[in-house]
């Protein structure tokens, strides 16, 4: 087997060198030893002849339960898998993203490909690794490091490798849907202190930074991907299970491995910075041209990083469609190239270092349908602290709502009719409980207690209620006697109209409302009690994420739709 052929020596199709191990249930690579081999017997050989050491092309190895080759014609013919289905089984259903797709194919090579993968410690920043029976959160990081052939001509040659493109991929617990949330590199965040494993095995704590660009969470001051993980957790409240990092070469080698990716331009583009020069219309790009496409930003949209995120999401959607196509799945040559390119382009956390773990992850992610994967971007607005904004900050309310949807495993798309019906029934039950007359905000009397929220939450919520929501007859009652997991509103029967009105303002579900007794406020009047639980996310933020929907103006798309860069 030569280095280029990767198993195609002697003209043998790589697919024919894989046989099913009846003890493990996995396909295993059976390569010919380097020593001289016996000639492959003719298919017409006698059944008593000794079996060859290397399986003949397109002949499946018999399992102990099968009759001898000479008697196979007498038994009922086995149901034969189509070539496409066989390859789909091997690849675990080709993943949602290119680097993950290649990781899935990687298990075909076992120890051979295992050595290709580079890994870094997660430094305790992850959950400890994804679980098959839970929702999955993978942090995908594309760096701007200019290493590799031909990459030093792209701008900042000395870049330490910042988090240039970052996507938090959330896959639902039931694997019916997923959300790929892009985090703008120019988003102003707080980077926490980062314990980081050094090359000699010691741990160094890299000090955090406040009010800095998100992309500095990697590369800056020696920060590793584990620091980007901590920053994402601090920002979203979601702790990633694993991370995967890819550089410029990943885009070039992986797009070439699948024979190019189709993209669409709504106008002519000639961007001297990214080196993309294409007329309007559809094109198939790979290698350097594919890299130029995902890097372009000055010639699309508003010419900034947010516009580049949109074009990258369009590219990934098209790439997914290509990976899921029969043209890719039924081509052993392409799958071999994907496996080689993917494992060489990836840097993963140490918990994903084994081919077996990548295979398991690939099988989970391979269950996704492109129409149920939503690409979205963290809601942001121009930084008000800058006269000429070059950075962005979170859009209050909307950003937290998006984070809560992910934390609560709520789909951004409707994926199953059964789920739709279930949600309708739940919504109807809540609506019935909240149905009826509602008081005006100025008529609502409520005292606010902190029952597990962060320090100062009761005061901040009180300020919101009085100054923005118009609930002027509200007051701070300090700390609750005990902590609660979820926020509750207790009210007397004759305060139901006030309770409904406050529930609408705060986004409380029917489950959060507790019919009970009223208490007396500082003016001696009966009042309701709002206790902020551990689920409280901030003043003015809607509390019921399970019944919430994505913000109306959220920039999003699904991977099954063809879109053109504008």
N, C-alpha and C positions, 0 to 999 in steps of 0.2 A: 504493500500500500504506500503510495507516494504522498508527500505532504499536501500536494494540490488536490489529488483525487479524494483523499479522506475516505478511503474505503471502496473506491471504484476500480481497484486494481483488477487485472485480468478481464476487464469489461463486465464485471459483475455489478448488478444494480445494488446499491446500499440497502435497499429494502429487503433484499433476499438474504442478507447476512444477519438478519434479526430472527430469532426463534423464541417461541414461548416456553418459559420455564414453568413446568406444572407445579413446582413446589412453592414458587413465589407469586405466580400469576402475572409476572412482568416479562416483557420482551427483552432479550439480552443479545448483545453484539457478539457474534462468534466469528472472529477474524482468523484467517489462515496463519499458522506459525511461519516465522521467517525461513525455517528449514525447508528443503525441497519437499514437495507434496506428491502424493500418489495422484495419478490422473483421475479426473472425475469420471466415474463409470457412465456408460451409456444408459439412457432411460430404459432400455430394453433388457438390462441385466437380469439375471435370475434372482429370485427372492432369497436364495440361499447364499448369494455372494455377500462378502463382508461389506458393512456400511462404510462409506467414505468418512474421513476425518473432518472434511469441510462439507457442509450441505451444498448440494447442487443448486444452481440458480432456479428460482421459482418452485422449489420443492420444499414443503414444510416438514420439519422434523417430527417424527412420530412420537407420541406420548405413550407411557406404559399401558394405557387403557386401549390403545388402538391395535387392531389386528395386524399381522405382518403385511408388508407391502403387497405380496402376491395374492392376498385374500381380500384386498380392499374392495374389489368389484362386487363381492357377495353381500356386503352390508349396506344398510340404508345410507345414501349419500348425506354427508354432513352439510349443514347450511353454510354456504360460503359467504364470507364477508367481502364486500366490494373493496376494491383497492383504495378508494377514497375513504371509506369508513375505517379501514385498517390504519391508514396514516393518521386519521383524526384521532383514533384511539391512542396511538403512540404520542402524539403531540399534546394530548390533554385538551384539545379543542382550541388551539391557538389563542393566545391571550389578547386582552383589550389593548395593551400598549406594546409597541414594538420591542422594547427591552424585556418586557415580561413575556411576550410571545417567544422570543428567543430563549428565555430562561426555561420556558415550558418544554421546548424542543430539546433542551440540554440534557434531559435525563436519558435520551437515547444513547448518549456516549459514555455515561457513567464515569468511570475513573479518568478516561481520556479527557473529557471536558471539565472535570472537576478542577484540574490543575490550571485551567484558563482563568478561573474566577478570582478576582482580588477582593479582599474583605477588610473592613475596619471595625473596631469595637463600637458598640452602641453606647458604652459608658453609662449604662443604667437609664438612658433616656427613653427607651421603648417600653412597651408592655411586657416584653420578654419573647415576642414573636407571635405571629398570627395563629388563630385556632380554627379548625375546620367547622366547629359548631357555633361560631360567633361571627359578628360582623367583622370585616377586615378593613384596616386602614394602612395603606402603604404610602410612604412619602417618596415621590419621584423627583429627583433633583438633576437638572441639566446645568452643568457648569460652563463658565466662559473661559476655561483654561485652554491655552493655545498650543498644547502639546500635540505631537503627531505630525505626519507629513503634510505640508501645504497649509497648516493652520496658523503659522506665524504671521501671515499677511492680513489677518483679521484684527485690526484695531490694537487693543491693549495686549501687546505680546508678553508683557511681564505679569499678567494677571495671576494671582495666587489660586484662582479657581473659585469665584464667588457663586452664590446661588442665583444664577441668571434666569433660569426657568424652574419654577417649583409648582408641583401639582400634588395635592392631597387626594389620593384615590380612595374613596369609601365604597365598599361593596357590602350590600345589605346582608343581614343574617341569613335570609332565605335565598340569597343569590339571584333574586328576581330582578334587581336593578342596582345601579351604581351611580355615583356622582364623582366627577373629576373636577376638583375645585382649584383653579389657578390662583396663586398668591403673587400679586405684583411685586417685582423686585424693588421698586421705588416706594413701597409702602413704609411709612414711618412706624417703627415698633420699638419695644424694649427687648434687648437681647439679654437673657439671664446669665448668671455666672455658669461656666461650663467646665465641669471636671472632665479632663481629656487625657486619654492614655497616650503616653509618649512612646517613641520607638524603642527605648530601653525598658519599657514595661512599667515605668513609674507613672503616677497620675499628677497632672498639673491643672490647677483651677485657673482657667482664663477668665479674667474679670468681665462682667457684663457691661453693656452700654445702653443708655436711655436715649430715646428720640433719634434713632439712626435708621438707615435704609435696611430693609429686610435682607437684601442680598449680602450684607456684611456678616450675616450669621454663619457664613461658610468662607473659609480662606483667610479672612481678616484676623490678624494676631494669632494665626495658627489654629483657628477654629476648624473642627472636623464636622462631618454630617450629623454627629450626635448633638452638636450645638444647634444646628438648624432644626432638629427634632424638638429640642427644648423650647426653641423660639415659637415653633408652630403650636406646641401645647399651651404655651403662655398666651398666644394670640387667640386660638380657637377653642381651647378647652378640650381638644381631642388629642389623645396621646397616640402617636403612630405605633403600629406593631413592628414594622420593619422599614428600612430605607433602601433605595436603589439610586445610584449615581451614574450618569452617563456624560461623556464629553462630546466635543464636535465630531470626533471620529465615529461615534455610535450612529449618528444620523446618516453619515456618508456610507458606512459599510452595510448597515442594515437595509437601507433603501435599495442599495445595489443587489443585496441578497435576494430580495423579492422581485427584482426586475423592474423597479421603478414604481412610483406612486403618482396617481393622477391628481392634478390640482387644477383649479379654475381661477382665472383672473377676469374681473369685470372691466378692467381697463389695461392699457399698456403700462408696463413698469420697467423703469431703467434706474436702478438704485446703485450708485457708485460705492456706497458704504457696504452693502451686503453682497454686491456683485451680481444681483439678479437683473437680468435683461430679457424680458419675455413680452410678446404681444398679448393682447386680450384673447381670452378663449381658454380651452382645455389643453393641458400639457401633461406629459409624463416626465417626472423629474427623478433623478437619483444622484448619488454621490455629491460632488461639489455643488451642483445645481439645487439639489434638495436642501442642503445646508443653507445656501443663499436664500431660498424661499422662506425657511423658518426664521431666519435672522432679519429679514427685511422689516422695516417699520416706518422709515421716512416717507415711503411712497404709498402707504395704505392708511385708510382711516384718517385719524387726526395726527398721524406722524409720530406717535409716542409709543411707550411700552405697552399701554393698554390695547392699542391697535395691533401690535405684534402678537399679543396673547391671543387675540381673535383668529389671526391667520394661522397660528400654531395649532389652535383647537380644530380649525378646518382641516389642517394637514393630518393631525392625528386621527380624525374621524375617517378620512380617506384611506389612511394607512390601515386602520382596523378593517375596513371593508375589503381591502386587498388581502390582508392576512386571513380573513374568514372565507375568501373565495375558493372555489374548487381549484382554480389555477394554481394557488399556493399549496393548499392542503393535499392535493394529489400529486405533487411534484417532490419526490425524494431529494432531488438535487437542490431545490430551493430550501427544503427543510434542513438539509445538511449545512448549507451556507448560512442559514439563519442561526443554527445552533453554534457554529464556529464564531460568527461575527458577534452574536449576542453575548456569549460568555466571555469573549475577549474585551468587549466594550463596557461591560458592567463592573461596577464596584458596589458590593452589597454589605450589609451589616453581617457580623460574624455568625449570627444565628441563621442566615440564609446561605452560608458558605457551601453546604452540601447540595449535590445534584438532587438528592432525594427530597429535600425541603423545597427546592425550586419546582420540582415536578408536582409536589402536592399543592403548591401555590398556583401553579399553572392549571391544574385540574379544577381548582375552585374558581379561578377567574375565567376559565374557558366556558363556564356555564352561562356567561352573560350573553344577552342578545344586544346587538348594536343599537336597536331602537330604544332600549331601556337604559342606556348610558348617557347621562346628561353632563355636558361640559358647561361649567359656570365659572365666574370670576368673583372673588371677594368684592362686595359692594364698597366702593371707595369714592372719595371726592377730593378735589384739589386742596392742597395744604393751605389753610387760611393764613398761616404764619409767614408765607412767602409772597412778596409782591408779584413776582413772576413765577407761578408755581411750576416746579420741576419734580416735586414729590407729591404723594397722595396720603391721605389719612382715612381711617375707617368711616364709613357712612353710618352715623348713629342709628341704632334700631335695626336697620336692614341687615347690616353685617352680623349682628348678634342673632338675628332671626335665622340667617343661613347656617351659622355655626350650630345653633340649637337643632335645626332639622337634621344635620349630620349626626350630632351626638345622640339624638333620639331615634336614629335609623329610619327617618321619614323620607320616602321617595320624592324626588323632584318631578317624576312622571307617573302617570297612572299605568300600572303594568298588568293588573289582573282584574277581570270582571268581578271575581269573588271578593277581592279586596275592596273594590268600589262599593259593592253592596254592603259589606261589613261597615265601611266608613260611613255610608249613608245612615245606617241604623244607629251607629254611635252618635253621629251628628244630630239625628232626630231626637235621641234620648236627652242629649245636652240641651238642645233647643227647647224641648218641652219643660225642662227644669228651669230654664231661664226665661221662659215665655211669660208675658204679663206686662203690666204697667211699669215704667221706669221713672225714677225721680230725676229731677234736674241736678247737675253736678253740685250746685250751690246748696242743695237740700240734703246732701249726703253727710252723715256724721260718722266718722270712723277714727279709731285710734290705731296707730301703727306700732307693732312690736317686732324686734329682731329675734327670730327663733332659729338661727343657724346660718344666716347670710353673713357676708363679710362685714367687718367692723364699719360702722357708720352708715350702713344700708338704710336703716329706718329713717335717719335724718335726710338722706338724699331722696328717698322715695316721698317723704313728706314735702320736701321742696318742690318736687315734680307735681304732686297732687295739687298743691296750693297755687303754684305759679303758672303751670301749664295746663292742668286738667280742670281747673276751676273748682276743685273740691276744697273749698276754703274752711269748712268746718271739720278739719282733720287735725290730729295732734300726735306728737311722739310720746309713746308710753314706755320707752326703754327696751330692756331685754325681756324676752318671754321666760317663763319658769323652766321650760325644757326646749331642746332643739327638735325641729321637725324636718323631715326629708323634703316635704312639699309645702308650698305656701297655702294657707287656708284663710277663709273669711267666715267668721261666725256671726250669726245675726238671729234676732228674734222674729217670730212669724209676722209681726206687724211692720218689720223692716225689709220685707222681701223686695219691695219696689226700689229701695235704696241699694240692696244687695245686687239686684240685676244691673242697675246702672253702673255700679263700681266694677262688677265683673266684666262688663263690656269695655270699660276704660282700661282695665288691667290685663284683659285677655285671659281671665280665669275660666276654667272649664267647670262644668256642673259638679265634677268630683271634688273640686276645691272648695265648694260652698257647703258650709255646715250649719244647718238649721239648729238653733240652740237658744241661748239667752243673751240678752244685751247687757252691757255694763254702763256705768255712769261716767261721763267725761268730766273735765275740769269745771264745766259750767253746771254740773248736776243734771245733765240731760242724757237720755238713753242713747247709746252709741254702739256701733258694730266694732268687731276686733279683727284687724288684718294682721296675721302673723307671717312674717317673711321667712320661708324655709330655706334649706340648702339649695333649692332649685332657682332661687332668685338671682337674676343675672345683671341687674342694674336698673336704675331709675328710668321708668318709661318703657322698658323692654317688655313686650308681651310675654306672659308666663306660660301659656299652654302651647308648647311646641308640637305636641302630637296632633293637634287639630289645625295647626298653622299651615299656610302655604308659602311658597317662595315669594319674595317681594315682587310686585307687579312689574317693576322696571328692571328686574335682574337680567343681566346679559347672560343668555344661556342658549344651548343648542344640543341636539342629540346626534349621536355618531352615525346614524343611518341616513342622514340627509346630506345631499350634495350642496355645498355653498360656494360662492365665488368671492374672492377677496376684492374689496372695493377701494 
